[in-house]
Amino acid sequence: MIPPPLIPLLKPHQEAQHAVKEAAGERWQDKDARVDDARHTAARLLIEQWLDISVVQEIIGHSQLTTTKRYTHITATLSTDGAARMGRALWG
């Protein structure tokens, strides 16, 4: 699932990539790592928005939750925000 505002931004990139692929012919090599990098970034950004991991799984398109867990990592942003939330919950 792609956020709707991102679609028109990706369209020119997709068209340019298609043109390069056509020009390269048999020499073309897919670079799946870039797609994987984008998934890791998207997963991290979604987790930092405090989305439930099962929602992240659905958006990223993983069939197994264990795969999504490998894509998400606890960041300093999450740790700091989590501690601040706990402080507000306990002491207002």
ABEGO torsion letter per residue (X at the ends): XBBAAAAAAAAAAAAAAAAAAAAAEAABBBBAAAAAAAAAAAAAAAAAAGBBAAAAAAAAGBABAAAAAAABBBBAAAAAAAAAAAAAAAAX
